[in-house]
Amino acid sequence: MQQFESFLTDRGSKYAVSGGPVASRADAKAFLKQLTRDKRYAKATHNTWAALLPEGPTKGDDGEAGAGMVILRMLQREQLENHIIVVTRWYGGTKLGGDRFRRVQDAVDHYLDNAGLRHAQT
């Protein structure tokens, strides 16, 4: 599991992004369980996630409607299969509106770049 914390804030909301290899929905569930063993992540406002798996794409919004689909589309664009990415948000008191999707994209970009998973563009 790779984790990147405290790299992004917006109007008081703080973000972290985590990820790692998974091969099934059960693996994805186990990954989320392991992540939320850390009380900071368990108490987060949202732990949105997605993974491209052999049995099909899967995602979870955790109350941040549409955020799982944003992550899923980015995984598809990068052709990153058998890997889960989780974007964690601690709400800062100000609604972000549509900017919340930009922050999710920023978090996934940060993960792909810093985990060395960015698919080479040709």
MODELLER restraints for C-alpha pairs under 7 A, 6 or more apart:
rsr = mdl.restraints
at = mdl.atoms
rsr.add(forms.Gaussian(group=physical.xy_distance, feature=features.Distance(at['CA:1:A'], at['CA:18:A']), mean=6.87, stdev=0.5))
rsr.add(forms.Gaussian(group=physical.xy_distance, feature=features.Distance(at['CA:1:A'], at['CA:19:A']), mean=5.65, stdev=0.5))
rsr.add(forms.Gaussian(group=physical.xy_distance, feature=features.Distance(at['CA:1:A'], at['CA:20:A']), mean=4.81, stdev=0.5))
rsr.add(forms.Gaussian(group=physical.xy_distance, feature=features.Distance(at['CA:2:A'], at['CA:18:A']), mean=5.45, stdev=0.5))
rsr.add(forms.Gaussian(group=physical.xy_distance, feature=features.Distance(at['CA:2:A'], at['CA:19:A']), mean=5.46, stdev=0.5))
rsr.add(forms.Gaussian(group=physical.xy_distance, feature=features.Distance(at['CA:2:A'], at['CA:20:A']), mean=6.29, stdev=0.5))
rsr.add(forms.Gaussian(group=physical.xy_distance, feature=features.Distance(at['CA:3:A'], at['CA:17:A']), mean=5.88, stdev=0.5))
rsr.add(forms.Gaussian(group=physical.xy_distance, feature=features.Distance(at['CA:3:A'], at['CA:18:A']), mean=4.25, stdev=0.5))
rsr.add(forms.Gaussian(group=physical.xy_distance, feature=features.Distance(at['CA:3:A'], at['CA:19:A']), mean=6.72, stdev=0.5))
rsr.add(forms.Gaussian(group=physical.xy_distance, feature=features.Distance(at['CA:4:A'], at['CA:16:A']), mean=5.61, stdev=0.5))
rsr.add(forms.Gaussian(group=physical.xy_distance, feature=features.Distance(at['CA:4:A'], at['CA:17:A']), mean=5.34, stdev=0.5))
rsr.add(forms.Gaussian(group=physical.xy_distance, feature=features.Distance(at['CA:4:A'], at['CA:18:A']), mean=6.23, stdev=0.5))
rsr.add(forms.Gaussian(group=physical.xy_distance, feature=features.Distance(at['CA:5:A'], at['CA:15:A']), mean=6.76, stdev=0.5))
rsr.add(forms.Gaussian(group=physical.xy_distance, feature=features.Distance(at['CA:5:A'], at['CA:16:A']), mean=4.36, stdev=0.5))
rsr.add(forms.Gaussian(group=physical.xy_distance, feature=features.Distance(at['CA:5:A'], at['CA:17:A']), mean=6.61, stdev=0.5))
rsr.add(forms.Gaussian(group=physical.xy_distance, feature=features.Distance(at['CA:6:A'], at['CA:14:A']), mean=6.72, stdev=0.5))
rsr.add(forms.Gaussian(group=physical.xy_distance, feature=features.Distance(at['CA:6:A'], at['CA:15:A']), mean=6.30, stdev=0.5))
rsr.add(forms.Gaussian(group=physical.xy_distance, feature=features.Distance(at['CA:6:A'], at['CA:16:A']), mean=6.15, stdev=0.5))
rsr.add(forms.Gaussian(group=physical.xy_distance, feature=features.Distance(at['CA:8:A'], at['CA:14:A']), mean=6.12, stdev=0.5))
rsr.add(forms.Gaussian(group=physical.xy_distance, feature=features.Distance(at['CA:8:A'], at['CA:15:A']), mean=5.48, stdev=0.5))
rsr.add(forms.Gaussian(group=physical.xy_distance, feature=features.Distance(at['CA:9:A'], at['CA:15:A']), mean=6.20, stdev=0.5))
rsr.add(forms.Gaussian(group=physical.xy_distance, feature=features.Distance(at['CA:11:A'], at['CA:92:A']), mean=6.53, stdev=0.5))
rsr.add(forms.Gaussian(group=physical.xy_distance, feature=features.Distance(at['CA:11:A'], at['CA:94:A']), mean=6.15, stdev=0.5))
rsr.add(forms.Gaussian(group=physical.xy_distance, feature=features.Distance(at['CA:12:A'], at['CA:92:A']), mean=3.95, stdev=0.5))
rsr.add(forms.Gaussian(group=physical.xy_distance, feature=features.Distance(at['CA:12:A'], at['CA:93:A']), mean=6.57, stdev=0.5))
rsr.add(forms.Gaussian(group=physical.xy_distance, feature=features.Distance(at['CA:12:A'], at['CA:94:A']), mean=6.98, stdev=0.5))
rsr.add(forms.Gaussian(group=physical.xy_distance, feature=features.Distance(at['CA:13:A'], at['CA:89:A']), mean=6.61, stdev=0.5))
rsr.add(forms.Gaussian(group=physical.xy_distance, feature=features.Distance(at['CA:13:A'], at['CA:90:A']), mean=5.48, stdev=0.5))
rsr.add(forms.Gaussian(group=physical.xy_distance, feature=features.Distance(at['CA:13:A'], at['CA:91:A']), mean=4.61, stdev=0.5))
rsr.add(forms.Gaussian(group=physical.xy_distance, feature=features.Distance(at['CA:13:A'], at['CA:92:A']), mean=3.95, stdev=0.5))
rsr.add(forms.Gaussian(group=physical.xy_distance, feature=features.Distance(at['CA:14:A'], at['CA:89:A']), mean=5.71, stdev=0.5))
rsr.add(forms.Gaussian(group=physical.xy_distance, feature=features.Distance(at['CA:14:A'], at['CA:90:A']), mean=5.21, stdev=0.5))
rsr.add(forms.Gaussian(group=physical.xy_distance, feature=features.Distance(at['CA:14:A'], at['CA:91:A']), mean=6.84, stdev=0.5))
rsr.add(forms.Gaussian(group=physical.xy_distance, feature=features.Distance(at['CA:15:A'], at['CA:88:A']), mean=5.51, stdev=0.5))
rsr.add(forms.Gaussian(group=physical.xy_distance, feature=features.Distance(at['CA:15:A'], at['CA:89:A']), mean=4.67, stdev=0.5))
rsr.add(forms.Gaussian(group=physical.xy_distance, feature=features.Distance(at['CA:15:A'], at['CA:90:A']), mean=6.48, stdev=0.5))
rsr.add(forms.Gaussian(group=physical.xy_distance, feature=features.Distance(at['CA:16:A'], at['CA:87:A']), mean=5.98, stdev=0.5))
rsr.add(forms.Gaussian(group=physical.xy_distance, feature=features.Distance(at['CA:16:A'], at['CA:88:A']), mean=5.06, stdev=0.5))
rsr.add(forms.Gaussian(group=physical.xy_distance, feature=features.Distance(at['CA:16:A'], at['CA:89:A']), mean=6.68, stdev=0.5))
rsr.add(forms.Gaussian(group=physical.xy_distance, feature=features.Distance(at['CA:17:A'], at['CA:86:A']), mean=5.60, stdev=0.5))
rsr.add(forms.Gaussian(group=physical.xy_distance, feature=features.Distance(at['CA:17:A'], at['CA:87:A']), mean=4.53, stdev=0.5))
rsr.add(forms.Gaussian(group=physical.xy_distance, feature=features.Distance(at['CA:17:A'], at['CA:88:A']), mean=5.97, stdev=0.5))
rsr.add(forms.Gaussian(group=physical.xy_distance, feature=features.Distance(at['CA:17:A'], at['CA:107:A']), mean=5.99, stdev=0.5))
rsr.add(forms.Gaussian(group=physical.xy_distance, feature=features.Distance(at['CA:17:A'], at['CA:111:A']), mean=6.44, stdev=0.5))
rsr.add(forms.Gaussian(group=physical.xy_distance, feature=features.Distance(at['CA:18:A'], at['CA:85:A']), mean=5.76, stdev=0.5))
rsr.add(forms.Gaussian(group=physical.xy_distance, feature=features.Distance(at['CA:18:A'], at['CA:86:A']), mean=5.13, stdev=0.5))
rsr.add(forms.Gaussian(group=physical.xy_distance, feature=features.Distance(at['CA:18:A'], at['CA:87:A']), mean=6.60, stdev=0.5))
rsr.add(forms.Gaussian(group=physical.xy_distance, feature=features.Distance(at['CA:19:A'], at['CA:83:A']), mean=6.97, stdev=0.5))
rsr.add(forms.Gaussian(group=physical.xy_distance, feature=features.Distance(at['CA:19:A'], at['CA:84:A']), mean=5.22, stdev=0.5))
rsr.add(forms.Gaussian(group=physical.xy_distance, feature=features.Distance(at['CA:19:A'], at['CA:85:A']), mean=4.32, stdev=0.5))
rsr.add(forms.Gaussian(group=physical.xy_distance, feature=features.Distance(at['CA:19:A'], at['CA:86:A']), mean=5.96, stdev=0.5))
rsr.add(forms.Gaussian(group=physical.xy_distance, feature=features.Distance(at['CA:20:A'], at['CA:83:A']), mean=5.49, stdev=0.5))
rsr.add(forms.Gaussian(group=physical.xy_distance, feature=features.Distance(at['CA:20:A'], at['CA:84:A']), mean=5.58, stdev=0.5))
rsr.add(forms.Gaussian(group=physical.xy_distance, feature=features.Distance(at['CA:20:A'], at['CA:85:A']), mean=6.96, stdev=0.5))
rsr.add(forms.Gaussian(group=physical.xy_distance, feature=features.Distance(at['CA:21:A'], at['CA:82:A']), mean=5.70, stdev=0.5))
rsr.add(forms.Gaussian(group=physical.xy_distance, feature=features.Distance(at['CA:21:A'], at['CA:83:A']), mean=4.25, stdev=0.5))
rsr.add(forms.Gaussian(group=physical.xy_distance, feature=features.Distance(at['CA:21:A'], at['CA:84:A']), mean=6.27, stdev=0.5))
rsr.add(forms.Gaussian(group=physical.xy_distance, feature=features.Distance(at['CA:22:A'], at['CA:28:A']), mean=5.94, stdev=0.5))
rsr.add(forms.Gaussian(group=physical.xy_distance, feature=features.Distance(at['CA:22:A'], at['CA:82:A']), mean=5.00, stdev=0.5))
rsr.add(forms.Gaussian(group=physical.xy_distance, feature=features.Distance(at['CA:22:A'], at['CA:83:A']), mean=5.14, stdev=0.5))
rsr.add(forms.Gaussian(group=physical.xy_distance, feature=features.Distance(at['CA:22:A'], at['CA:84:A']), mean=6.30, stdev=0.5))
rsr.add(forms.Gaussian(group=physical.xy_distance, feature=features.Distance(at['CA:23:A'], at['CA:53:A']), mean=6.21, stdev=0.5))
rsr.add(forms.Gaussian(group=physical.xy_distance, feature=features.Distance(at['CA:23:A'], at['CA:82:A']), mean=5.13, stdev=0.5))
rsr.add(forms.Gaussian(group=physical.xy_distance, feature=features.Distance(at['CA:24:A'], at['CA:53:A']), mean=6.11, stdev=0.5))
rsr.add(forms.Gaussian(group=physical.xy_distance, feature=features.Distance(at['CA:28:A'], at['CA:84:A']), mean=6.74, stdev=0.5))
rsr.add(forms.Gaussian(group=physical.xy_distance, feature=features.Distance(at['CA:35:A'], at['CA:41:A']), mean=6.62, stdev=0.5))
rsr.add(forms.Gaussian(group=physical.xy_distance, feature=features.Distance(at['CA:36:A'], at['CA:42:A']), mean=4.43, stdev=0.5))
rsr.add(forms.Gaussian(group=physical.xy_distance, feature=features.Distance(at['CA:44:A'], at['CA:88:A']), mean=6.73, stdev=0.5))
rsr.add(forms.Gaussian(group=physical.xy_distance, feature=features.Distance(at['CA:44:A'], at['CA:89:A']), mean=6.08, stdev=0.5))
rsr.add(forms.Gaussian(group=physical.xy_distance, feature=features.Distance(at['CA:44:A'], at['CA:90:A']), mean=4.99, stdev=0.5))
rsr.add(forms.Gaussian(group=physical.xy_distance, feature=features.Distance(at['CA:45:A'], at['CA:89:A']), mean=5.80, stdev=0.5))
rsr.add(forms.Gaussian(group=physical.xy_distance, feature=features.Distance(at['CA:45:A'], at['CA:90:A']), mean=5.05, stdev=0.5))
rsr.add(forms.Gaussian(group=physical.xy_distance, feature=features.Distance(at['CA:45:A'], at['CA:91:A']), mean=5.87, stdev=0.5))
rsr.add(forms.Gaussian(group=physical.xy_distance, feature=features.Distance(at['CA:46:A'], at['CA:62:A']), mean=5.44, stdev=0.5))
rsr.add(forms.Gaussian(group=physical.xy_distance, feature=features.Distance(at['CA:46:A'], at['CA:63:A']), mean=6.42, stdev=0.5))
rsr.add(forms.Gaussian(group=physical.xy_distance, feature=features.Distance(at['CA:46:A'], at['CA:64:A']), mean=6.47, stdev=0.5))
rsr.add(forms.Gaussian(group=physical.xy_distance, feature=features.Distance(at['CA:46:A'], at['CA:88:A']), mean=5.58, stdev=0.5))
rsr.add(forms.Gaussian(group=physical.xy_distance, feature=features.Distance(at['CA:46:A'], at['CA:89:A']), mean=5.20, stdev=0.5))
rsr.add(forms.Gaussian(group=physical.xy_distance, feature=features.Distance(at['CA:46:A'], at['CA:90:A']), mean=6.89, stdev=0.5))
rsr.add(forms.Gaussian(group=physical.xy_distance, feature=features.Distance(at['CA:47:A'], at['CA:62:A']), mean=5.85, stdev=0.5))
rsr.add(forms.Gaussian(group=physical.xy_distance, feature=features.Distance(at['CA:47:A'], at['CA:86:A']), mean=6.19, stdev=0.5))
rsr.add(forms.Gaussian(group=physical.xy_distance, feature=features.Distance(at['CA:47:A'], at['CA:87:A']), mean=5.73, stdev=0.5))
rsr.add(forms.Gaussian(group=physical.xy_distance, feature=features.Distance(at['CA:47:A'], at['CA:88:A']), mean=4.45, stdev=0.5))
rsr.add(forms.Gaussian(group=physical.xy_distance, feature=features.Distance(at['CA:47:A'], at['CA:89:A']), mean=6.64, stdev=0.5))
rsr.add(forms.Gaussian(group=physical.xy_distance, feature=features.Distance(at['CA:48:A'], at['CA:60:A']), mean=5.56, stdev=0.5))
rsr.add(forms.Gaussian(group=physical.xy_distance, feature=features.Distance(at['CA:48:A'], at['CA:61:A']), mean=4.71, stdev=0.5))
rsr.add(forms.Gaussian(group=physical.xy_distance, feature=features.Distance(at['CA:48:A'], at['CA:62:A']), mean=5.52, stdev=0.5))
rsr.add(forms.Gaussian(group=physical.xy_distance, feature=features.Distance(at['CA:48:A'], at['CA:67:A']), mean=6.33, stdev=0.5))
rsr.add(forms.Gaussian(group=physical.xy_distance, feature=features.Distance(at['CA:48:A'], at['CA:68:A']), mean=5.57, stdev=0.5))
rsr.add(forms.Gaussian(group=physical.xy_distance, feature=features.Distance(at['CA:48:A'], at['CA:86:A']), mean=5.52, stdev=0.5))
rsr.add(forms.Gaussian(group=physical.xy_distance, feature=features.Distance(at['CA:48:A'], at['CA:87:A']), mean=5.27, stdev=0.5))
rsr.add(forms.Gaussian(group=physical.xy_distance, feature=features.Distance(at['CA:48:A'], at['CA:88:A']), mean=6.38, stdev=0.5))
rsr.add(forms.Gaussian(group=physical.xy_distance, feature=features.Distance(at['CA:49:A'], at['CA:59:A']), mean=5.51, stdev=0.5))
rsr.add(forms.Gaussian(group=physical.xy_distance, feature=features.Distance(at['CA:49:A'], at['CA:60:A']), mean=5.30, stdev=0.5))
rsr.add(forms.Gaussian(group=physical.xy_distance, feature=features.Distance(at['CA:49:A'], at['CA:61:A']), mean=6.69, stdev=0.5))
rsr.add(forms.Gaussian(group=physical.xy_distance, feature=features.Distance(at['CA:49:A'], at['CA:68:A']), mean=5.27, stdev=0.5))
rsr.add(forms.Gaussian(group=physical.xy_distance, feature=features.Distance(at['CA:49:A'], at['CA:71:A']), mean=6.65, stdev=0.5))
rsr.add(forms.Gaussian(group=physical.xy_distance, feature=features.Distance(at['CA:49:A'], at['CA:84:A']), mean=6.90, stdev=0.5))
rsr.add(forms.Gaussian(group=physical.xy_distance, feature=features.Distance(at['CA:49:A'], at['CA:85:A']), mean=5.53, stdev=0.5))
rsr.add(forms.Gaussian(group=physical.xy_distance, feature=features.Distance(at['CA:49:A'], at['CA:86:A']), mean=4.22, stdev=0.5))
rsr.add(forms.Gaussian(group=physical.xy_distance, feature=features.Distance(at['CA:49:A'], at['CA:87:A']), mean=6.19, stdev=0.5))
rsr.add(forms.Gaussian(group=physical.xy_distance, feature=features.Distance(at['CA:50:A'], at['CA:58:A']), mean=5.69, stdev=0.5))
rsr.add(forms.Gaussian(group=physical.xy_distance, feature=features.Distance(at['CA:50:A'], at['CA:59:A']), mean=4.00, stdev=0.5))
rsr.add(forms.Gaussian(group=physical.xy_distance, feature=features.Distance(at['CA:50:A'], at['CA:60:A']), mean=6.37, stdev=0.5))
rsr.add(forms.Gaussian(group=physical.xy_distance, feature=features.Distance(at['CA:50:A'], at['CA:68:A']), mean=5.62, stdev=0.5))
rsr.add(forms.Gaussian(group=physical.xy_distance, feature=features.Distance(at['CA:50:A'], at['CA:71:A']), mean=5.80, stdev=0.5))
rsr.add(forms.Gaussian(group=physical.xy_distance, feature=features.Distance(at['CA:50:A'], at['CA:72:A']), mean=5.22, stdev=0.5))
rsr.add(forms.Gaussian(group=physical.xy_distance, feature=features.Distance(at['CA:50:A'], at['CA:84:A']), mean=5.73, stdev=0.5))
rsr.add(forms.Gaussian(group=physical.xy_distance, feature=features.Distance(at['CA:50:A'], at['CA:85:A']), mean=5.86, stdev=0.5))
rsr.add(forms.Gaussian(group=physical.xy_distance, feature=features.Distance(at['CA:50:A'], at['CA:86:A']), mean=6.88, stdev=0.5))
rsr.add(forms.Gaussian(group=physical.xy_distance, feature=features.Distance(at['CA:51:A'], at['CA:57:A']), mean=5.91, stdev=0.5))
rsr.add(forms.Gaussian(group=physical.xy_distance, feature=features.Distance(at['CA:51:A'], at['CA:58:A']), mean=5.52, stdev=0.5))
rsr.add(forms.Gaussian(group=physical.xy_distance, feature=features.Distance(at['CA:51:A'], at['CA:59:A']), mean=6.36, stdev=0.5))
rsr.add(forms.Gaussian(group=physical.xy_distance, feature=features.Distance(at['CA:51:A'], at['CA:72:A']), mean=6.46, stdev=0.5))
rsr.add(forms.Gaussian(group=physical.xy_distance, feature=features.Distance(at['CA:51:A'], at['CA:82:A']), mean=6.61, stdev=0.5))
rsr.add(forms.Gaussian(group=physical.xy_distance, feature=features.Distance(at['CA:51:A'], at['CA:83:A']), mean=5.67, stdev=0.5))
rsr.add(forms.Gaussian(group=physical.xy_distance, feature=features.Distance(at['CA:51:A'], at['CA:84:A']), mean=4.53, stdev=0.5))
rsr.add(forms.Gaussian(group=physical.xy_distance, feature=features.Distance(at['CA:51:A'], at['CA:85:A']), mean=6.74, stdev=0.5))
rsr.add(forms.Gaussian(group=physical.xy_distance, feature=features.Distance(at['CA:52:A'], at['CA:58:A']), mean=6.52, stdev=0.5))
rsr.add(forms.Gaussian(group=physical.xy_distance, feature=features.Distance(at['CA:52:A'], at['CA:81:A']), mean=4.83, stdev=0.5))
rsr.add(forms.Gaussian(group=physical.xy_distance, feature=features.Distance(at['CA:52:A'], at['CA:82:A']), mean=5.72, stdev=0.5))
rsr.add(forms.Gaussian(group=physical.xy_distance, feature=features.Distance(at['CA:52:A'], at['CA:83:A']), mean=6.75, stdev=0.5))
rsr.add(forms.Gaussian(group=physical.xy_distance, feature=features.Distance(at['CA:53:A'], at['CA:81:A']), mean=6.06, stdev=0.5))
rsr.add(forms.Gaussian(group=physical.xy_distance, feature=features.Distance(at['CA:53:A'], at['CA:82:A']), mean=5.20, stdev=0.5))
rsr.add(forms.Gaussian(group=physical.xy_distance, feature=features.Distance(at['CA:59:A'], at['CA:68:A']), mean=5.21, stdev=0.5))
rsr.add(forms.Gaussian(group=physical.xy_distance, feature=features.Distance(at['CA:59:A'], at['CA:69:A']), mean=6.88, stdev=0.5))
rsr.add(forms.Gaussian(group=physical.xy_distance, feature=features.Distance(at['CA:59:A'], at['CA:72:A']), mean=6.94, stdev=0.5))
rsr.add(forms.Gaussian(group=physical.xy_distance, feature=features.Distance(at['CA:60:A'], at['CA:68:A']), mean=5.27, stdev=0.5))
rsr.add(forms.Gaussian(group=physical.xy_distance, feature=features.Distance(at['CA:61:A'], at['CA:67:A']), mean=5.63, stdev=0.5))
rsr.add(forms.Gaussian(group=physical.xy_distance, feature=features.Distance(at['CA:61:A'], at['CA:68:A']), mean=4.88, stdev=0.5))
rsr.add(forms.Gaussian(group=physical.xy_distance, feature=features.Distance(at['CA:67:A'], at['CA:101:A']), mean=6.38, stdev=0.5))
rsr.add(forms.Gaussian(group=physical.xy_distance, feature=features.Distance(at['CA:67:A'], at['CA:104:A']), mean=6.84, stdev=0.5))
rsr.add(forms.Gaussian(group=physical.xy_distance, feature=features.Distance(at['CA:70:A'], at['CA:105:A']), mean=6.99, stdev=0.5))
rsr.add(forms.Gaussian(group=physical.xy_distance, feature=features.Distance(at['CA:71:A'], at['CA:108:A']), mean=6.87, stdev=0.5))
rsr.add(forms.Gaussian(group=physical.xy_distance, feature=features.Distance(at['CA:78:A'], at['CA:118:A']), mean=6.89, stdev=0.5))
rsr.add(forms.Gaussian(group=physical.xy_distance, feature=features.Distance(at['CA:78:A'], at['CA:119:A']), mean=5.45, stdev=0.5))
rsr.add(forms.Gaussian(group=physical.xy_distance, feature=features.Distance(at['CA:87:A'], at['CA:104:A']), mean=6.55, stdev=0.5))
rsr.add(forms.Gaussian(group=physical.xy_distance, feature=features.Distance(at['CA:87:A'], at['CA:107:A']), mean=6.60, stdev=0.5))
rsr.add(forms.Gaussian(group=physical.xy_distance, feature=features.Distance(at['CA:112:A'], at['CA:118:A']), mean=5.00, stdev=0.5))
